[in-house]
Every structure is written in structure tokens, then in C-alpha cells.
């Protein structure tokens, strides 16, 4: 039987948490699929992460049964590597994996104050303006990697990887497929993340928002996560994606007549900013056929 993570993230432990020597093996992302091995007498069930050899115990009330009789293509388990030891802020190795640095905090979901404080700490720790992982080079910029990292530590899901067509064929037959970068999984770039939000975002807790004023208001009020994602006219050119973040005492959105015109954002790209608003104006509304964007969308996750 397959189950899916029903909380923002879920700890996989080596033993049930009722035992004093239990330790966390990894944090499983929202909607990641696990295979049930054993229902124990307690609320802690033994499971296996699909497409890996990793096994452990999870709290049974934080997972939900997958209806395999009505499984759609979007229900195929999302591909996620575990945080990598080579994935770091000082390197461009394993940028397809989450960063395995225990000094980087996760968003604390306890209350509004803890969310706001921990988001500021995430931005400070990732330090996109200086970290080598996100610096542009001759071949690429890294807006999608920074946004993925930010969302990972904020405990919300966006895709970094997608299955290849061959892998999907096997998954649809009920087979497990090993995660092998550039063989069974490939990167998800911004133009395709745009499509993913429209097709699957709501399945992962994302809510589409009409304008940046509402988006900034919701992010401020809840300590949530905002996204602006723009798709190019020319699809072989990079789209762009940024996070919209809660305002701080020193960093603010730009308002006109009390309405947010340019929200407070954080990005990697041609230029990297821990925080910015007015300096790039409404970049997503640039309609230049060569340099601009065909469309942009705004999304929010609590």
C-alpha cells in the first residue's frame, strides 16, 4: 500500500519516537509517496521511500492513503533526492539536491512570530547575493535553484526535478525507478515550473493570487511563501522565478497610494538580491518579445 505525506514535511526516524534513542534520518517533503512495510501496534509505522532503499518509521497520522485505483499522472510520486553532502552554498556540485547543511534553519511553523523570524534567518543563511551556489556563470543563471532551496527550508514544495518519459512509463506500470540524475530525472526549469503551477500547484497547497498587493499582504499576515513565476515568449530562453517574502523593519515593498506595486522579493538571476523591490520594478510585466515574458503568475502557500 502507498501513502502520501499530508503535512508540510515529515520526519523519517530510525525507530519510533517513543524510544529515547530515536533519531531523524531525513525530512520527507509534502506529498512524497512512501510504501507501507508494517503497521506497528503504536502510531508509528514502518515505511520505505519509493525509488530508494531508505526505510524507517513515520507518525501514521501524518500520512494519507493513496487511492491507486484512481491514480492520475500527477499522482506519480514526485522525484526528490535526499540532501547531499556535496550540495553546499560554496559549490555548484549537486545543485539538483537539497543542501545538507544543518546550520541552515527551517521555517518554524509554531506561530506567526516564529515564521517571520525563521524566514529572515533562512534568507540570511542562504545569502543569495554572495553564495557561490547561486552566482551566474557563462552558461546559466540559478533562479530556480535558489527558489527551490528557499522553499525546501520553508517547508513547501516546488519541483526541482522531473521524471523522464521513459521513467514515467515504468512508474505508470507500478514499477519503482531509481533516481539517477540526467537518466531517470532531469532539471525543472522556470518556463516549465510556470506550467507546473497551473497544472499541479493546487495539489501541493499552492493558491493562485490575482495581484502582488494581495500576495504581499498574505505573506506578511501569515509568514507564508509567495512566488512570482514568469514564462518567456521564446521558450529556449530562461524564464524567471522569485520568492515574495514578508516585509521586515528595514526591507519593504514599494507602495503607491497605499497599494503594493513592487513586492518585497528575494532572487538569484542575472543579479542576485537577498531583498529587493523597487530596483527591478514590475520585471514580470516586460512584454519585449526578445527579453520579456509572455505571462506571469502569482502563487501563495501558507
C-alpha positions in Angstrom: 0.0 0.0 0.0 1.1 3.5 -0.8 0.7 6.5 1.5 1.5 10.2 0.9 2.9 12.8 3.3 -0.1 15.0 4.4 1.9 17.6 6.4 4.4 20.3 5.2 7.2 17.8 6.0 7.5 14.5 7.9 10.4 13.1 9.9 11.6 9.6 8.9 13.1 8.1 12.0 15.3 5.0 12.6 13.0 3.9 15.5 9.5 5.1 16.7 9.8 8.5 18.5 8.6 6.8 21.7 12.0 5.4 22.1 14.7 7.6 23.7 17.4 6.7 21.2 15.3 7.5 18.1 16.9 9.9 15.6 15.7 11.7 12.5 17.1 10.1 9.3 15.6 12.6 6.8 12.7 15.0 6.4 10.2 13.8 3.7 8.6 16.6 1.7 4.9 17.2 1.4 3.1 14.7 -0.9 6.1 12.5 -1.3 5.0 8.9 -1.5 6.0 6.1 0.8 5.3 2.3 0.8 3.9 0.7 3.9 6.1 -2.1 5.3 4.4 -2.7 8.6 1.7 -1.2 10.8 3.0 -1.5 14.3 1.0 -1.6 17.5 1.7 2.1 18.1 1.0 5.1 15.9 4.5 4.7 14.3 4.5 2.7 11.1 7.5 1.3 9.2 7.7 2.6 5.6 10.0 2.7 2.7 10.7 5.7 0.5 9.7 4.8 -3.0 12.6 4.6 -5.6 15.2 4.4 -2.8 16.4 1.9 -0.3 15.7 4.2 2.7 13.4 2.7 5.4 12.3 4.0 8.8 9.3 4.9 10.9 6.8 7.8 10.4 3.9 9.0 12.5 0.9 7.4 10.9 -1.5 10.3 11.4 0.7 12.5 9.2 0.3 10.3 6.1 -2.8 9.6 3.9 -3.6 6.5 1.8 -3.2 6.9 -1.9 -6.1 5.7 -4.0 -4.3 3.7 -6.6 -7.5 2.8 -8.4 -7.9 6.5 -9.4 -4.3 7.5 -9.7 -3.7 10.2 -12.3 -0.4 11.1 -13.9 0.1 14.0 -11.5 -0.2 11.5 -8.6 3.1 9.7 -9.6 5.4 10.2 -6.7 7.5 13.3 -7.0 11.2 12.8 -7.5 13.3 14.1 -4.6 16.9 13.4 -3.7 17.9 13.4 -0.1 20.0 16.4 1.0 23.5 15.9 -0.3 26.8 16.3 1.4 28.3 17.9 -1.7 25.3 20.3 -2.1 26.5 23.4 -0.4 26.5 27.2 -0.7 30.2 27.2 -1.6 29.8 24.8 -4.6 27.9 24.2 -7.7 28.1 20.4 -7.3 24.8 18.6 -6.8 22.6 21.6 -7.3 19.8 19.2 -8.0 19.9 18.1 -4.4 18.7 20.0 -1.3 21.5 21.4 0.8 22.5 19.2 3.6 23.9 21.9 5.9 22.5 21.6 9.5 23.3 25.3 10.2 20.6 26.5 7.8 17.3 26.8 9.7 13.9 25.5 8.6 10.8 27.7 8.8 9.4 27.4 12.3 5.7 26.9 11.9 4.8 27.3 15.6 3.2 30.8 15.3 3.4 34.0 13.2 6.4 35.4 15.0 8.4 32.2 14.7 7.6 32.0 11.0 8.7 35.6 10.3 11.9 35.3 12.3 12.9 32.0 10.8 12.2 33.3 7.2 14.6 36.1 7.9 17.1 33.6 9.2 16.7 31.4 6.1 17.4 34.4 3.8 20.4 35.4 5.9 21.8 31.9 5.9 21.3 31.2 2.2 22.8 34.7 1.4 21.9 34.6 -2.3 23.7 37.8 -3.0 27.1 36.2 -2.1 26.8 32.4 -2.1 28.6 30.7 -4.9 25.9 28.1 -5.5 23.6 30.9 -7.0 26.1 33.0 -8.9 25.5 33.2 -12.6 28.2 31.8 -14.9 28.8 31.8 -18.7 26.1 29.1 -19.3 23.3 29.8 -16.8 21.6 31.7 -14.0 20.2 29.9 -11.0 16.8 31.4 -10.1 15.1 28.0 -9.9 17.8 26.6 -7.7 17.6 29.4 -5.2 13.8 29.3 -5.2 13.9 25.5 -4.6 16.3 25.9 -1.7 14.2 28.7 -0.2 11.0 26.6 -0.5 12.8 23.5 0.9 13.8 25.3 4.1 10.4 27.0 4.2 8.8 23.5 4.2 6.8 24.0 1.0 7.2 22.0 -2.2 8.1 23.1 -5.7 9.8 20.8 -8.2 13.5 20.7 -8.8 13.4 17.6 -10.9 11.0 15.8 -13.3 10.9 12.2 -14.4 11.9 11.4 -18.0 9.3 10.0 -20.3 10.8 6.5 -20.0 10.8 6.6 -16.2 7.1 7.7 -16.2 6.2 4.7 -18.4 7.7 2.4 -15.8 6.1 4.3 -12.9 2.7 4.1 -14.5 3.1 0.3 -14.7 3.6 0.3 -10.9 7.4 -0.2 -11.1 9.9 1.6 -8.9 12.5 3.6 -10.7 15.9 4.6 -9.2 16.7 8.3 -9.1 19.6 8.9 -11.5 20.2 12.5 -12.4 20.2 13.1 -16.2 19.0 9.5 -16.8 15.7 8.9 -15.0 15.2 12.5 -13.8 16.1 15.9 -15.3 16.0 19.5 -14.1 12.8 21.5 -13.9 13.5 25.0 -15.4 11.4 28.2 -14.8 9.4 28.0 -18.0 8.2 24.5 -17.0 7.7 25.4 -13.4 5.2 28.0 -14.7 3.2 25.2 -16.3 3.6 23.0 -13.2 2.0 25.7 -11.0 -1.0 25.9 -13.3 -1.4 22.2 -13.7 -0.4 20.8 -10.3 0.3 23.7 -7.9 -3.0 23.4 -6.0 -2.3 19.7 -5.4 0.7 20.8 -3.3 -1.1 23.5 -1.3 -0.4 26.5 -3.6 -3.1 29.1 -4.1 -3.2 31.4 -7.2 -3.3 35.1 -6.3 -4.6 37.9 -8.6 -2.1 40.6 -7.9 1.1 41.5 -6.0 -0.7 43.7 -3.4 -2.8 40.7 -2.2 0.3 38.4 -2.4 2.4 40.7 -0.2 -0.5 41.1 2.2 -1.0 37.4 2.7 2.8 36.7 3.0 3.1 39.4 5.7 0.0 38.3 7.6 0.8 34.6 7.8 4.5 34.2 7.4 3.8 32.3 4.3 5.6 31.9 1.0 5.0 33.9 -2.2 6.1 33.1 -5.7 6.2 35.2 -9.0 6.9 32.9 -12.0 7.2 34.3 -15.5 7.3 32.4 -18.8 9.3 33.6 -21.8 7.9 34.3 -25.2 10.9 32.3 -26.5 10.9 29.0 -24.6 14.5 28.2 -25.1 15.4 31.3 -23.2 15.3 31.1 -19.4 12.1 32.2 -17.7 12.3 33.6 -14.2 11.1 32.8 -10.7 11.4 34.7 -7.4 10.1 34.4 -3.9 8.0 37.1 -2.3 8.9 37.4 1.3 7.5 39.1 4.4 8.5 42.7 5.0 10.9 43.5 7.8 11.7 46.5 9.8 14.3 47.6 7.2 13.2 46.0 3.9 9.9 47.0 2.5 7.7 46.5 -0.6 7.2 49.6 -2.8 3.7 51.1 -2.5 1.8 53.8 -4.4 -1.3 55.3 -2.7 -1.1 52.5 -0.1 -1.1 49.7 -2.7 1.9 47.4 -3.3 3.2 48.0 -6.8 6.5 46.1 -6.4 6.5 43.4 -3.6 9.5 42.6 -1.4 11.3 39.8 -3.2 14.4 37.6 -3.0 16.1 36.2 -6.1 19.0 34.6 -7.9 19.4 35.6 -11.6 21.4 38.0 -13.7 21.7 39.9 -10.4 21.2 38.4 -7.0 19.4 40.1 -4.2 18.7 39.0 -0.6 15.9 41.6 -0.7 14.6 43.9 -3.4 11.5 45.7 -4.5 11.7 49.0 -6.5 15.1 48.3 -8.2 13.6 45.8 -10.7 10.2 47.4 -10.8 7.5 45.2 -12.4 10.0 43.0 -14.2 7.4 40.3 -14.8 5.3 42.7 -17.0 8.1 43.2 -19.5 6.5 42.5 -22.9 9.6 42.8 -25.0 9.5 39.7 -27.4 13.2 39.2 -27.0 13.8 39.9 -23.3 10.4 39.9 -21.8 7.7 37.4 -20.7 4.6 36.1 -22.3 2.8 35.7 -19.0 3.4 35.8 -15.2 1.6 34.1 -12.3 1.5 34.8 -8.6 1.1 32.0 -6.0 0.9 31.7 -2.2 1.5 28.9 0.2 0.7 29.3 3.9 
